Amino acid sequence: MKKYILGVLAVMLTTNMAQALEKQLPQPDKSGGLPLMEALQQRRSGKFFIKKDIDDKVLSNILWAAYGVNDNEGRRTIPTAMNQKELEIYIADKNGVWVYDADNNALQQISDENILKAFSSQEYMENAPLVLIYTGNKESNYVEMHAGSAYQNVGLYAASAGLNNVVRGYFDKEQVAKLIKLPENKKVIITQAIGWEK
Ligand SMILES: Cc1cc2nc3c(=O)[nH]c(=O)nc-3n(C[C@H](O)[C@H](O)[C@H](O)COP(=O)(O)O)c2cc1C
């Protein structure tokens, strides 16, 4: 009996922990915004951020633009070689590190550590509220291209939504891989900072 109760407690604890580690995102906006050609005209790297958080709705829009599911078969807003959806997008904000679960429109928490300092190699990063971290298999031939497609989608969404964003390669990849607890067979490809200009 004692064993049974302990077992039930363990299951309850694990379930609660699993729940605590997942954050459901609001539904992204899949209509509206600037017409595509105007967003292309507006696209720019913006190296200035005010101290203002990105709310969950905008975060959901950003991640959906980057790599969200856009049909009933789980295909994405970017094309992927052989439909192998191996790109993984982590996010870092003041509350910690999360990985995007596109199929469930959710975030899985990796850590509650604020690691934004790891991206502060340039002064304009001081107030950046959000960094996307594009990662993939070390062995992959195509994952860098997938990251490029995703960061371009984000850049266009940013242009449409009045957000500043900048793709960033100037950071310590090894350090970031450790901070986001990346498995040994995965690599950090590139990052993208995003936030409000005014
Ligand atoms: C792969 C890649 C890496 C980049 N790395 C950095 C970086 O580390 N720091 C930075 O300030 N800008 C970085 N940029 C942004 C470029 O400086 C910027 O795109 C370029 O100046 C052209 O400006 P535009 O995007 O407004 O046309 C990077 C851009 C790309 C595509």
The ligand as an SDF file (V2000), in Angstrom:
LIG
                    3D

 31 33  0  0  0  0  0  0  0  0999 V2000
   23.9080   35.8900  -41.0320 C   0  0  0  0  0  0  0  0  0  0  0  0
   23.8910   37.2940  -40.4820 C   0  0  0  0  0  0  0  0  0  0  0  0
   24.6440   37.5940  -39.3550 C   0  0  0  0  0  0  0  0  0  0  0  0
   24.6110   38.8890  -38.8250 C   0  0  0  0  0  0  0  0  0  0  0  0
   25.3000   39.1560  -37.6690 N   0  0  0  0  0  0  0  0  0  0  0  0
   25.2020   40.3810  -37.1160 C   0  0  0  0  0  0  0  0  0  0  0  0
   25.8210   40.6600  -35.8670 C   0  0  0  0  0  0  0  0  0  0  0  0
   26.4240   39.7990  -35.2350 O   0  0  0  0  0  0  0  0  0  0  0  0
   25.6920   41.8860  -35.3440 N   0  0  0  0  0  0  0  0  0  0  0  0
   24.9980   42.8800  -35.9790 C   0  0  0  0  0  0  0  0  0  0  0  0
   24.9220   43.9870  -35.4580 O   0  0  0  0  0  0  0  0  0  0  0  0
   24.3770   42.6560  -37.1590 N   0  0  0  0  0  0  0  0  0  0  0  0
   24.4490   41.4430  -37.7380 C   0  0  0  0  0  0  0  0  0  0  0  0
   23.7880   41.1730  -38.9100 N   0  0  0  0  0  0  0  0  0  0  0  0
   22.9600   42.2180  -39.5070 C   0  0  0  0  0  0  0  0  0  0  0  0
   23.6700   42.9110  -40.6540 C   0  0  0  0  0  0  0  0  0  0  0  0
   24.6210   43.8000  -40.1400 O   0  0  0  0  0  0  0  0  0  0  0  0
   22.6600   43.6490  -41.5180 C   0  0  0  0  0  0  0  0  0  0  0  0
   21.7500   42.7270  -42.0640 O   0  0  0  0  0  0  0  0  0  0  0  0
   23.3370   44.3990  -42.6390 C   0  0  0  0  0  0  0  0  0  0  0  0
   24.0270   45.5050  -42.1270 O   0  0  0  0  0  0  0  0  0  0  0  0
   22.3930   44.8810  -43.7200 C   0  0  0  0  0  0  0  0  0  0  0  0
   21.3950   45.6990  -43.1230 O   0  0  0  0  0  0  0  0  0  0  0  0
   19.8520   45.4470  -43.4230 P   0  0  0  0  0  0  0  0  0  0  0  0
   19.5070   44.0760  -42.8830 O   0  0  0  0  0  0  0  0  0  0  0  0
   19.1290   46.5510  -42.7150 O   0  0  0  0  0  0  0  0  0  0  0  0
   19.6580   45.5040  -44.9120 O   0  0  0  0  0  0  0  0  0  0  0  0
   23.8260   39.9040  -39.4640 C   0  0  0  0  0  0  0  0  0  0  0  0
   23.0790   39.5760  -40.5850 C   0  0  0  0  0  0  0  0  0  0  0  0
   23.0910   38.2930  -41.0880 C   0  0  0  0  0  0  0  0  0  0  0  0
   22.2430   37.9790  -42.3080 C   0  0  0  0  0  0  0  0  0  0  0  0
  1  2  1  0
  2  3  1  0
  2 30  2  0
  3  4  2  0
  4  5  1  0
  4 28  1  0
  5  6  2  0
  6  7  1  0
  6 13  1  0
  7  8  2  0
  7  9  1  0
  9 10  1  0
 10 11  2  0
 10 12  1  0
 12 13  2  0
 13 14  1  0
 14 15  1  0
 14 28  1  0
 15 16  1  0
 16 17  1  0
 16 18  1  0
 18 19  1  0
 18 20  1  0
 20 21  1  0
 20 22  1  0
 22 23  1  0
 23 24  1  0
 24 25  2  0
 24 26  1  0
 24 27  1  0
 28 29  2  0
 29 30  1  0
 30 31  1  0
M  END
$$$$
